[in-house]
């Protein structure tokens, strides 16, 4: 019998292991975000495997971009809803309107 090619999931796992030294060098606060990047790749493993690209890093990066794009869209929609609510005259939950200071901080 001939050898089988590694699956995309195997390639993601192997790439993740190759980046373990990089992760160890990260600050502790950055490691959860680093792990989430590979979670995105695993979430889209079906699409990455279907593509069967010779370099698995490319579908991994597109998977990360896709998830970040979805998150940005969600945040933009939430921000638009908050701005719309404020523009229609509603105050914050505590009843006070926020005013932005000259230095960018929010004051009440």
Biopython code that builds the backbone (N, CA, C, O; Angstrom):
import numpy as np
from Bio.PDB.StructureBuilder import StructureBuilder

atoms = [
    (1, "UNK", "N", (0.833, -1.183, 0.000)),
    (1, "UNK", "CA", (0.000, 0.000, 0.000)),
    (1, "UNK", "C", (0.875, 1.243, 0.000)),
    (1, "UNK", "O", (1.956, 1.263, 0.589)),
    (2, "UNK", "N", (0.389, 2.270, -0.667)),
    (2, "UNK", "CA", (1.116, 3.534, -0.734)),
    (2, "UNK", "C", (0.872, 4.392, 0.494)),
    (2, "UNK", "O", (-0.029, 4.132, 1.292)),
    (3, "UNK", "N", (1.691, 5.412, 0.625)),
    (3, "UNK", "CA", (1.511, 6.342, 1.741)),
    (3, "UNK", "C", (0.312, 7.229, 1.474)),
    (3, "UNK", "O", (-0.024, 7.518, 0.326)),
    (4, "UNK", "N", (-0.319, 7.649, 2.535)),
    (4, "UNK", "CA", (-1.411, 8.606, 2.404)),
    (4, "UNK", "C", (-0.892, 9.993, 2.732)),
    (4, "UNK", "O", (0.037, 10.147, 3.525)),
    (5, "UNK", "N", (-1.482, 10.979, 2.131)),
    (5, "UNK", "CA", (-1.119, 12.363, 2.425)),
    (5, "UNK", "C", (-1.711, 12.761, 3.770)),
    (5, "UNK", "O", (-2.797, 12.305, 4.127)),
    (6, "UNK", "N", (-1.011, 13.607, 4.520)),
    (6, "UNK", "CA", (-1.590, 14.066, 5.782)),
    (6, "UNK", "C", (-2.829, 14.907, 5.511)),
    (6, "UNK", "O", (-2.916, 15.591, 4.491)),
    (7, "UNK", "N", (-3.774, 14.850, 6.421)),
    (7, "UNK", "CA", (-4.985, 15.646, 6.279)),
    (7, "UNK", "C", (-4.679, 17.098, 6.621)),
    (7, "UNK", "O", (-3.627, 17.416, 7.176)),
    (8, "UNK", "N", (-5.613, 17.961, 6.281)),
    (8, "UNK", "CA", (-5.464, 19.373, 6.622)),
    (8, "UNK", "C", (-5.395, 19.538, 8.136)),
    (8, "UNK", "O", (-4.605, 20.334, 8.644)),
    (9, "UNK", "N", (-6.228, 18.779, 8.857)),
    (9, "UNK", "CA", (-6.198, 18.860, 10.318)),
    (9, "UNK", "C", (-4.816, 18.463, 10.856)),
    (9, "UNK", "O", (-4.313, 19.070, 11.802)),
    (10, "UNK", "N", (-4.217, 17.449, 10.251)),
    (10, "UNK", "CA", (-2.856, 17.054, 10.640)),
    (10, "UNK", "C", (-1.869, 18.186, 10.355)),
    (10, "UNK", "O", (-0.976, 18.454, 11.158)),
    (11, "UNK", "N", (-2.032, 18.840, 9.221)),
    (11, "UNK", "CA", (-1.142, 19.939, 8.852)),
    (11, "UNK", "C", (-1.296, 21.109, 9.822)),
    (11, "UNK", "O", (-0.304, 21.733, 10.200)),
    (12, "UNK", "N", (-2.531, 21.412, 10.228)),
    (12, "UNK", "CA", (-2.755, 22.490, 11.197)),
    (12, "UNK", "C", (-2.096, 22.126, 12.520)),
    (12, "UNK", "O", (-1.436, 22.961, 13.140)),
    (13, "UNK", "N", (-2.272, 20.894, 12.949)),
    (13, "UNK", "CA", (-1.675, 20.427, 14.199)),
    (13, "UNK", "C", (-0.140, 20.527, 14.132)),
    (13, "UNK", "O", (0.496, 20.982, 15.083)),
    (14, "UNK", "N", (0.441, 20.106, 13.018)),
    (14, "UNK", "CA", (1.898, 20.155, 12.867)),
    (14, "UNK", "C", (2.401, 21.600, 12.853)),
    (14, "UNK", "O", (3.425, 21.912, 13.461)),
    (15, "UNK", "N", (1.680, 22.472, 12.160)),
    (15, "UNK", "CA", (2.076, 23.879, 12.110)),
    (15, "UNK", "C", (1.980, 24.506, 13.497)),
    (15, "UNK", "O", (2.836, 25.296, 13.895)),
    (16, "UNK", "N", (0.942, 24.150, 14.213)),
    (16, "UNK", "CA", (0.765, 24.663, 15.581)),
    (16, "UNK", "C", (1.944, 24.234, 16.450)),
    (16, "UNK", "O", (2.450, 25.026, 17.245)),
    (17, "UNK", "N", (2.380, 22.995, 16.304)),
    (17, "UNK", "CA", (3.519, 22.507, 17.087)),
    (17, "UNK", "C", (4.806, 23.241, 16.710)),
    (17, "UNK", "O", (5.647, 23.511, 17.567)),
    (18, "UNK", "N", (4.954, 23.566, 15.413)),
    (18, "UNK", "CA", (6.155, 24.298, 14.989)),
    (18, "UNK", "C", (6.204, 25.699, 15.571)),
    (18, "UNK", "O", (7.286, 26.267, 15.723)),
    (19, "UNK", "N", (5.048, 26.267, 15.901)),
    (19, "UNK", "CA", (4.981, 27.611, 16.464)),
    (19, "UNK", "C", (4.992, 27.606, 17.990)),
    (19, "UNK", "O", (4.795, 28.654, 18.605)),
    (20, "UNK", "N", (5.214, 26.468, 18.604)),
    (20, "UNK", "CA", (5.162, 26.397, 20.069)),
    (20, "UNK", "C", (6.274, 27.227, 20.726)),
    (20, "UNK", "O", (6.056, 27.806, 21.791)),
    (21, "UNK", "N", (7.457, 27.294, 20.110)),
    (21, "UNK", "CA", (8.525, 28.135, 20.664)),
    (21, "UNK", "C", (8.122, 29.608, 20.637)),
    (21, "UNK", "O", (8.396, 30.355, 21.576)),
    (22, "UNK", "N", (7.477, 30.007, 19.560)),
    (22, "UNK", "CA", (6.985, 31.383, 19.453)),
    (22, "UNK", "C", (5.987, 31.663, 20.580)),
    (22, "UNK", "O", (6.051, 32.706, 21.230)),
    (23, "UNK", "N", (5.075, 30.731, 20.801)),
    (23, "UNK", "CA", (4.078, 30.922, 21.858)),
    (23, "UNK", "C", (4.737, 31.044, 23.228)),
    (23, "UNK", "O", (4.352, 31.892, 24.033)),
    (24, "UNK", "N", (5.727, 30.200, 23.492)),
    (24, "UNK", "CA", (6.425, 30.260, 24.781)),
    (24, "UNK", "C", (7.115, 31.606, 24.984)),
    (24, "UNK", "O", (7.268, 32.053, 26.121)),
    (25, "UNK", "N", (7.530, 32.249, 23.912)),
    (25, "UNK", "CA", (8.208, 33.541, 24.016)),
    (25, "UNK", "C", (7.223, 34.704, 24.163)),
    (25, "UNK", "O", (7.626, 35.814, 24.510)),
    (26, "UNK", "N", (5.959, 34.462, 23.906)),
    (26, "UNK", "CA", (4.956, 35.516, 24.040)),
    (26, "UNK", "C", (4.738, 35.869, 25.507)),
    (26, "UNK", "O", (5.018, 35.073, 26.404)),
    (27, "UNK", "N", (4.247, 37.044, 25.724)),
    (27, "UNK", "CA", (3.831, 37.422, 27.072)),
    (27, "UNK", "C", (2.596, 36.601, 27.430)),
    (27, "UNK", "O", (1.795, 36.245, 26.566)),
    (28, "UNK", "N", (2.464, 36.319, 28.673)),
    (28, "UNK", "CA", (1.376, 35.470, 29.149)),
    (28, "UNK", "C", (0.004, 35.993, 28.709)),
    (28, "UNK", "O", (-0.889, 35.207, 28.393)),
    (29, "UNK", "N", (-0.158, 37.293, 28.689)),
    (29, "UNK", "CA", (-1.461, 37.874, 28.314)),
    (29, "UNK", "C", (-1.788, 37.661, 26.836)),
    (29, "UNK", "O", (-2.953, 37.752, 26.448)),
    (30, "UNK", "N", (-0.772, 37.377, 25.999)),
    (30, "UNK", "CA", (-0.992, 37.197, 24.569)),
    (30, "UNK", "C", (-1.265, 35.748, 24.164)),
    (30, "UNK", "O", (-1.753, 35.494, 23.064)),
    (31, "UNK", "N", (-0.955, 34.809, 25.038)),
    (31, "UNK", "CA", (-1.094, 33.404, 24.643)),
    (31, "UNK", "C", (-2.536, 32.975, 24.373)),
    (31, "UNK", "O", (-2.744, 32.176, 23.459)),
    (32, "UNK", "N", (-3.547, 33.453, 25.106)),
    (32, "UNK", "CA", (-4.917, 33.059, 24.751)),
    (32, "UNK", "C", (-5.312, 33.527, 23.343)),
    (32, "UNK", "O", (-5.985, 32.800, 22.613)),
    (33, "UNK", "N", (-4.898, 34.726, 22.970)),
    (33, "UNK", "CA", (-5.210, 35.230, 21.631)),
    (33, "UNK", "C", (-4.486, 34.402, 20.568)),
    (33, "UNK", "O", (-5.046, 34.119, 19.509)),
    (34, "UNK", "N", (-3.261, 34.022, 20.849)),
    (34, "UNK", "CA", (-2.505, 33.187, 19.913)),
    (34, "UNK", "C", (-3.209, 31.849, 19.708)),
    (34, "UNK", "O", (-3.323, 31.373, 18.578)),
    (35, "UNK", "N", (-3.672, 31.253, 20.775)),
    (35, "UNK", "CA", (-4.371, 29.969, 20.663)),
    (35, "UNK", "C", (-5.680, 30.120, 19.879)),
    (35, "UNK", "O", (-6.063, 29.224, 19.128)),
    (36, "UNK", "N", (-6.358, 31.250, 20.056)),
    (36, "UNK", "CA", (-7.610, 31.484, 19.304)),
    (36, "UNK", "C", (-7.366, 31.497, 17.800)),
    (36, "UNK", "O", (-8.235, 31.085, 17.032)),
    (37, "UNK", "N", (-6.201, 31.963, 17.370)),
    (37, "UNK", "CA", (-5.898, 31.963, 15.940)),
    (37, "UNK", "C", (-5.952, 30.547, 15.373)),
    (37, "UNK", "O", (-6.498, 30.324, 14.293)),
    (38, "UNK", "N", (-5.392, 29.607, 16.097)),
    (38, "UNK", "CA", (-5.414, 28.226, 15.626)),
    (38, "UNK", "C", (-6.794, 27.597, 15.803)),
    (38, "UNK", "O", (-7.156, 26.681, 15.065)),
    (39, "UNK", "N", (-7.562, 28.080, 16.772)),
    (39, "UNK", "CA", (-8.952, 27.620, 16.890)),
    (39, "UNK", "C", (-9.733, 28.000, 15.637)),
    (39, "UNK", "O", (-10.553, 27.221, 15.151)),
    (40, "UNK", "N", (-9.479, 29.191, 15.117)),
    (40, "UNK", "CA", (-10.150, 29.618, 13.880)),
    (40, "UNK", "C", (-9.808, 28.678, 12.733)),
    (40, "UNK", "O", (-10.674, 28.312, 11.939)),
    (41, "UNK", "N", (-8.546, 28.293, 12.654)),
    (41, "UNK", "CA", (-8.127, 27.373, 11.590)),
    (41, "UNK", "C", (-8.832, 26.031, 11.742)),
    (41, "UNK", "O", (-9.262, 25.439, 10.752)),
    (42, "UNK", "N", (-8.953, 25.551, 12.969)),
    (42, "UNK", "CA", (-9.634, 24.273, 13.193)),
    (42, "UNK", "C", (-11.127, 24.377, 12.904)),
    (42, "UNK", "O", (-11.736, 23.412, 12.440)),
    (43, "UNK", "N", (-11.730, 25.550, 13.175)),
    (43, "UNK", "CA", (-13.157, 25.741, 12.900)),
    (43, "UNK", "C", (-13.464, 25.650, 11.410)),
    (43, "UNK", "O", (-14.571, 25.275, 11.024)),
    (44, "UNK", "N", (-12.496, 25.989, 10.581)),
    (44, "UNK", "CA", (-12.691, 25.973, 9.128)),
    (44, "UNK", "C", (-11.895, 24.847, 8.470)),
    (44, "UNK", "O", (-11.515, 24.942, 7.303)),
    (45, "UNK", "N", (-11.652, 23.791, 9.227)),
    (45, "UNK", "CA", (-10.857, 22.678, 8.719)),
    (45, "UNK", "C", (-11.523, 21.992, 7.526)),
    (45, "UNK", "O", (-10.828, 21.521, 6.626)),
    (46, "UNK", "N", (-12.843, 21.927, 7.501)),
    (46, "UNK", "CA", (-13.515, 21.299, 6.355)),
    (46, "UNK", "C", (-13.206, 22.057, 5.069)),
    (46, "UNK", "O", (-12.878, 21.453, 4.047)),
    (47, "UNK", "N", (-13.313, 23.388, 5.127)),
    (47, "UNK", "CA", (-13.029, 24.195, 3.943)),
    (47, "UNK", "C", (-11.550, 24.117, 3.575)),
    (47, "UNK", "O", (-11.211, 24.027, 2.395)),
    (48, "UNK", "N", (-10.677, 24.150, 4.564)),
    (48, "UNK", "CA", (-9.248, 24.062, 4.306)),
    (48, "UNK", "C", (-8.865, 22.728, 3.696)),
    (48, "UNK", "O", (-8.023, 22.665, 2.800)),
    (49, "UNK", "N", (-9.481, 21.667, 4.181)),
    (49, "UNK", "CA", (-9.211, 20.347, 3.620)),
    (49, "UNK", "C", (-9.749, 20.203, 2.215)),
    (49, "UNK", "O", (-9.134, 19.553, 1.370)),
    (50, "UNK", "N", (-10.900, 20.810, 1.962)),
    (50, "UNK", "CA", (-11.498, 20.755, 0.630)),
    (50, "UNK", "C", (-10.635, 21.491, -0.386)),
    (50, "UNK", "O", (-10.516, 21.066, -1.535)),
    (51, "UNK", "N", (-10.034, 22.595, 0.043)),
    (51, "UNK", "CA", (-9.152, 23.361, -0.832)),
    (51, "UNK", "C", (-7.902, 22.556, -1.192)),
    (51, "UNK", "O", (-7.421, 22.618, -2.324)),
    (52, "UNK", "N", (-7.387, 21.810, -0.232)),
    (52, "UNK", "CA", (-6.226, 20.953, -0.459)),
    (52, "UNK", "C", (-5.049, 21.739, -1.042)),
    (52, "UNK", "O", (-4.416, 21.311, -2.007)),
    (53, "UNK", "N", (-4.772, 22.887, -0.442)),
    (53, "UNK", "CA", (-3.688, 23.761, -0.900)),
    (53, "UNK", "C", (-2.348, 23.146, -0.529)),
    (53, "UNK", "O", (-2.216, 22.510, 0.516)),
    (54, "UNK", "N", (-1.359, 23.339, -1.388)),
    (54, "UNK", "CA", (-0.039, 22.764, -1.120)),
    (54, "UNK", "C", (0.641, 23.384, 0.092)),
    (54, "UNK", "O", (1.498, 22.753, 0.710)),
    (55, "UNK", "N", (0.268, 24.616, 0.439)),
    (55, "UNK", "CA", (0.822, 25.287, 1.616)),
    (55, "UNK", "C", (-0.315, 25.543, 2.598)),
    (55, "UNK", "O", (-1.108, 26.457, 2.371)),
    (56, "UNK", "N", (-0.429, 24.772, 3.684)),
    (56, "UNK", "CA", (-1.563, 24.893, 4.606)),
    (56, "UNK", "C", (-1.624, 26.230, 5.337)),
    (56, "UNK", "O", (-2.665, 26.576, 5.895)),
    (57, "UNK", "N", (-0.536, 26.980, 5.344)),
    (57, "UNK", "CA", (-0.562, 28.269, 6.032)),
    (57, "UNK", "C", (-1.565, 29.227, 5.380)),
    (57, "UNK", "O", (-2.197, 30.024, 6.074)),
    (58, "UNK", "N", (-1.715, 29.156, 4.063)),
    (58, "UNK", "CA", (-2.630, 30.076, 3.381)),
    (58, "UNK", "C", (-4.088, 29.884, 3.811)),
    (58, "UNK", "O", (-4.735, 30.873, 4.155)),
    (59, "UNK", "N", (-4.638, 28.670, 3.808)),
    (59, "UNK", "CA", (-6.011, 28.533, 4.301)),
    (59, "UNK", "C", (-6.132, 28.829, 5.799)),
    (59, "UNK", "O", (-7.190, 29.253, 6.262)),
    (60, "UNK", "N", (-5.057, 28.608, 6.555)),
    (60, "UNK", "CA", (-5.097, 28.966, 7.971)),
    (60, "UNK", "C", (-5.261, 30.474, 8.110)),
    (60, "UNK", "O", (-6.093, 30.942, 8.887)),
    (61, "UNK", "N", (-4.468, 31.233, 7.359)),
    (61, "UNK", "CA", (-4.546, 32.692, 7.441)),
    (61, "UNK", "C", (-5.897, 33.216, 6.959)),
    (61, "UNK", "O", (-6.433, 34.166, 7.529)),
    (62, "UNK", "N", (-6.444, 32.606, 5.917)),
    (62, "UNK", "CA", (-7.769, 33.028, 5.437)),
    (62, "UNK", "C", (-8.825, 32.701, 6.495)),
    (62, "UNK", "O", (-9.761, 33.477, 6.687)),
    (63, "UNK", "N", (-8.691, 31.577, 7.177)),
    (63, "UNK", "CA", (-9.622, 31.225, 8.254)),
    (63, "UNK", "C", (-9.575, 32.258, 9.370)),
    (63, "UNK", "O", (-10.615, 32.669, 9.884)),
    (64, "UNK", "N", (-8.381, 32.676, 9.742)),
    (64, "UNK", "CA", (-8.226, 33.704, 10.774)),
    (64, "UNK", "C", (-8.843, 35.011, 10.291)),
    (64, "UNK", "O", (-9.581, 35.660, 11.032)),
    (65, "UNK", "N", (-8.544, 35.401, 9.049)),
    (65, "UNK", "CA", (-9.114, 36.634, 8.490)),
    (65, "UNK", "C", (-10.634, 36.579, 8.466)),
    (65, "UNK", "O", (-11.298, 37.563, 8.793)),
    (66, "UNK", "N", (-11.183, 35.444, 8.082)),
    (66, "UNK", "CA", (-12.634, 35.282, 8.013)),
    (66, "UNK", "C", (-13.266, 35.485, 9.388)),
    (66, "UNK", "O", (-14.254, 36.208, 9.517)),
    (67, "UNK", "N", (-12.705, 34.856, 10.402)),
    (67, "UNK", "CA", (-13.260, 35.003, 11.747)),
    (67, "UNK", "C", (-13.118, 36.430, 12.269)),
    (67, "UNK", "O", (-14.016, 36.940, 12.939)),
    (68, "UNK", "N", (-11.995, 37.072, 11.965)),
    (68, "UNK", "CA", (-11.835, 38.453, 12.405)),
    (68, "UNK", "C", (-12.778, 39.385, 11.650)),
    (68, "UNK", "O", (-13.282, 40.351, 12.221)),
    (69, "UNK", "N", (-13.016, 39.103, 10.378)),
    (69, "UNK", "CA", (-13.971, 39.895, 9.608)),
    (69, "UNK", "C", (-15.382, 39.757, 10.193)),
    (69, "UNK", "O", (-16.113, 40.741, 10.305)),
    (70, "UNK", "N", (-15.750, 38.543, 10.559)),
    (70, "UNK", "CA", (-17.062, 38.323, 11.176)),
    (70, "UNK", "C", (-17.180, 39.084, 12.495)),
    (70, "UNK", "O", (-18.221, 39.665, 12.800)),
    (71, "UNK", "N", (-16.096, 39.070, 13.271)),
    (71, "UNK", "CA", (-16.118, 39.769, 14.550)),
    (71, "UNK", "C", (-16.216, 41.281, 14.352)),
    (71, "UNK", "O", (-16.954, 41.958, 15.068)),
    (72, "UNK", "N", (-15.472, 41.807, 13.378)),
    (72, "UNK", "CA", (-15.560, 43.240, 13.079)),
    (72, "UNK", "C", (-16.972, 43.628, 12.646)),
    (72, "UNK", "O", (-17.505, 44.644, 13.092)),
    (73, "UNK", "N", (-17.570, 42.826, 11.786)),
    (73, "UNK", "CA", (-18.936, 43.117, 11.344)),
    (73, "UNK", "C", (-19.904, 43.126, 12.511)),
    (73, "UNK", "O", (-20.775, 43.993, 12.591)),
    (74, "UNK", "N", (-19.760, 42.164, 13.420)),
    (74, "UNK", "CA", (-20.623, 42.112, 14.592)),
    (74, "UNK", "C", (-20.440, 43.352, 15.459)),
    (74, "UNK", "O", (-21.417, 43.951, 15.909)),
    (75, "UNK", "N", (-19.193, 43.735, 15.690)),
    (75, "UNK", "CA", (-18.923, 44.922, 16.508)),
    (75, "UNK", "C", (-19.434, 46.198, 15.838)),
    (75, "UNK", "O", (-19.946, 47.089, 16.516)),
    (76, "UNK", "N", (-19.298, 46.292, 14.512)),
    (76, "UNK", "CA", (-19.814, 47.466, 13.796)),
    (76, "UNK", "C", (-21.334, 47.548, 13.900)),
    (76, "UNK", "O", (-21.887, 48.635, 14.066)),
    (77, "UNK", "N", (-22.006, 46.412, 13.806)),
    (77, "UNK", "CA", (-23.459, 46.406, 13.940)),
    (77, "UNK", "C", (-23.876, 46.808, 15.349)),
    (77, "UNK", "O", (-24.829, 47.566, 15.528)),
    (78, "UNK", "N", (-23.159, 46.299, 16.347)),
    (78, "UNK", "CA", (-23.479, 46.653, 17.735)),
    (78, "UNK", "C", (-23.224, 48.129, 17.983)),
    (78, "UNK", "O", (-24.016, 48.787, 18.657)),
    (79, "UNK", "N", (-22.129, 48.661, 17.446)),
    (79, "UNK", "CA", (-21.818, 50.074, 17.609)),
    (79, "UNK", "C", (-22.878, 50.938, 16.930)),
    (79, "UNK", "O", (-23.312, 51.946, 17.487)),
    (80, "UNK", "N", (-23.290, 50.545, 15.733)),
    (80, "UNK", "CA", (-24.330, 51.294, 15.022)),
    (80, "UNK", "C", (-25.630, 51.307, 15.817)),
    (80, "UNK", "O", (-26.328, 52.320, 15.856)),
    (81, "UNK", "N", (-25.953, 50.186, 16.447)),
    (81, "UNK", "CA", (-27.173, 50.126, 17.254)),
    (81, "UNK", "C", (-27.081, 51.047, 18.460)),
    (81, "UNK", "O", (-28.054, 51.720, 18.801)),
    (82, "UNK", "N", (-25.917, 51.084, 19.112)),
    (82, "UNK", "CA", (-25.722, 51.966, 20.266)),
    (82, "UNK", "C", (-25.787, 53.424, 19.823)),
    (82, "UNK", "O", (-26.436, 54.242, 20.475)),
    (83, "UNK", "N", (-25.116, 53.754, 18.714)),
    (83, "UNK", "CA", (-25.152, 55.130, 18.223)),
    (83, "UNK", "C", (-26.550, 55.543, 17.819)),
    (83, "UNK", "O", (-26.954, 56.680, 18.063)),
    (84, "UNK", "N", (-27.288, 54.649, 17.213)),
    (84, "UNK", "CA", (-28.673, 54.934, 16.823)),
    (84, "UNK", "C", (-29.539, 55.177, 18.051)),
    (84, "UNK", "O", (-30.380, 56.076, 18.068)),
    (85, "UNK", "N", (-29.319, 54.366, 19.069)),
    (85, "UNK", "CA", (-30.090, 54.522, 20.306)),
    (85, "UNK", "C", (-29.784, 55.865, 20.959)),
    (85, "UNK", "O", (-30.687, 56.559, 21.427)),
    (86, "UNK", "N", (-28.502, 56.224, 20.987)),
    (86, "UNK", "CA", (-28.117, 57.513, 21.581)),
    (86, "UNK", "C", (-28.646, 58.688, 20.755)),
    (86, "UNK", "O", (-29.077, 59.699, 21.310)),
    (87, "UNK", "N", (-28.611, 58.550, 19.433)),
    (87, "UNK", "CA", (-29.093, 59.629, 18.568)),
    (87, "UNK", "C", (-30.589, 59.838, 18.712)),
    (87, "UNK", "O", (-31.089, 60.941, 18.491)),
    (88, "UNK", "N", (-31.306, 58.786, 19.081)),
    (88, "UNK", "CA", (-32.750, 58.920, 19.228)),
    (88, "UNK", "C", (-33.132, 59.473, 20.593)),
    (88, "UNK", "O", (-34.315, 59.573, 20.920)),
    (89, "UNK", "N", (-32.110, 59.840, 21.402)),
    (89, "UNK", "CA", (-32.391, 60.536, 22.653)),
    (89, "UNK", "C", (-32.390, 59.669, 23.886)),
    (89, "UNK", "O", (-32.745, 60.149, 24.962)),
    (90, "UNK", "N", (-32.010, 58.430, 23.778)),
    (90, "UNK", "CA", (-31.950, 57.582, 24.961)),
    (90, "UNK", "C", (-30.656, 57.829, 25.712)),
    (90, "UNK", "O", (-29.600, 58.005, 25.106)),
    (91, "UNK", "N", (-30.743, 57.840, 27.035)),
    (91, "UNK", "CA", (-29.555, 58.008, 27.875)),
    (91, "UNK", "C", (-29.000, 56.637, 28.236)),
    (91, "UNK", "O", (-29.614, 55.609, 27.952)),
    (92, "UNK", "N", (-27.836, 56.637, 28.864)),
    (92, "UNK", "CA", (-27.242, 55.388, 29.338)),
    (92, "UNK", "C", (-28.151, 54.732, 30.368)),
    (92, "UNK", "O", (-29.125, 55.332, 30.825)),
    (93, "UNK", "N", (-27.828, 53.514, 30.723)),
    (93, "UNK", "CA", (-28.622, 52.751, 31.683)),
    (93, "UNK", "C", (-28.719, 53.471, 33.028)),
    (93, "UNK", "O", (-29.734, 53.352, 33.714)),
    (94, "UNK", "N", (-27.684, 54.214, 33.415)),
    (94, "UNK", "CA", (-27.715, 54.915, 34.695)),
    (94, "UNK", "C", (-28.375, 56.291, 34.572)),
    (94, "UNK", "O", (-28.463, 57.033, 35.550)),
    (95, "UNK", "N", (-28.836, 56.624, 33.369)),
    (95, "UNK", "CA", (-29.558, 57.870, 33.174)),
    (95, "UNK", "C", (-28.689, 59.060, 32.844)),
    (95, "UNK", "O", (-29.209, 60.154, 32.621)),
    (96, "UNK", "N", (-27.380, 58.882, 32.806)),
    (96, "UNK", "CA", (-26.481, 59.990, 32.514)),
    (96, "UNK", "C", (-25.987, 59.894, 31.080)),
    (96, "UNK", "O", (-25.726, 58.802, 30.574)),
    (97, "UNK", "N", (-25.866, 61.010, 30.451)),
    (97, "UNK", "CA", (-25.317, 61.045, 29.092)),
    (97, "UNK", "C", (-23.804, 61.173, 29.199)),
    (97, "UNK", "O", (-23.297, 61.944, 30.014)),
    (98, "UNK", "N", (-23.087, 60.419, 28.380)),
    (98, "UNK", "CA", (-21.623, 60.502, 28.372)),
    (98, "UNK", "C", (-21.182, 61.599, 27.430)),
    (98, "UNK", "O", (-21.741, 61.775, 26.348)),
    (99, "UNK", "N", (-20.154, 62.346, 27.865)),
    (99, "UNK", "CA", (-19.577, 63.401, 27.053)),
    (99, "UNK", "C", (-18.109, 63.090, 26.905)),
    (99, "UNK", "O", (-17.433, 62.791, 27.890)),
    (100, "UNK", "N", (-17.601, 63.156, 25.676)),
    (100, "UNK", "CA", (-16.200, 62.844, 25.450)),
    (100, "UNK", "C", (-15.351, 64.053, 25.765)),
    (100, "UNK", "O", (-15.625, 65.156, 25.293)),
    (101, "UNK", "N", (-14.293, 63.839, 26.585)),
    (101, "UNK", "CA", (-13.376, 64.914, 26.935)),
    (101, "UNK", "C", (-12.417, 65.154, 25.795)),
    (101, "UNK", "O", (-12.330, 64.344, 24.872)),
    (102, "UNK", "N", (-11.686, 66.270, 25.849)),
    (102, "UNK", "CA", (-10.740, 66.615, 24.797)),
    (102, "UNK", "C", (-9.648, 65.569, 24.625)),
    (102, "UNK", "O", (-9.139, 65.381, 23.520)),
    (103, "UNK", "N", (-9.281, 64.884, 25.710)),
    (103, "UNK", "CA", (-8.202, 63.896, 25.607)),
    (103, "UNK", "C", (-8.700, 62.517, 25.209)),
    (103, "UNK", "O", (-7.915, 61.570, 25.232)),
    (104, "UNK", "N", (-9.958, 62.360, 24.848)),
    (104, "UNK", "CA", (-10.492, 61.089, 24.365)),
    (104, "UNK", "C", (-11.121, 60.246, 25.443)),
    (104, "UNK", "O", (-11.739, 59.226, 25.138)),
    (105, "UNK", "N", (-10.984, 60.645, 26.717)),
    (105, "UNK", "CA", (-11.615, 59.881, 27.787)),
    (105, "UNK", "C", (-13.084, 60.238, 27.878)),
    (105, "UNK", "O", (-13.490, 61.319, 27.452)),
    (106, "UNK", "N", (-13.875, 59.345, 28.423)),
    (106, "UNK", "CA", (-15.304, 59.592, 28.564)),
    (106, "UNK", "C", (-15.578, 60.084, 29.976)),
    (106, "UNK", "O", (-15.153, 59.476, 30.959)),
    (107, "UNK", "N", (-16.295, 61.191, 30.054)),
    (107, "UNK", "CA", (-16.679, 61.741, 31.367)),
    (107, "UNK", "C", (-18.187, 61.710, 31.485)),
    (107, "UNK", "O", (-18.907, 61.712, 30.487)),
    (108, "UNK", "N", (-18.652, 61.682, 32.727)),
    (108, "UNK", "CA", (-20.103, 61.743, 32.940)),
    (108, "UNK", "C", (-20.483, 63.037, 33.581)),
    (108, "UNK", "O", (-21.662, 63.275, 33.840)),
]
sb = StructureBuilder()
sb.init_structure("model")
sb.init_model(0)
sb.init_chain("A")
sb.init_seg("    ")
for serial, (resi, resn, name, xyz) in enumerate(atoms, 1):
    if name == "N":
        sb.init_residue(resn, " ", resi, " ")
    sb.init_atom(name, np.array(xyz, "f"), 0.0, 1.0, " ", f" {name:<3s}", serial, name[0])
structure = sb.get_structure()
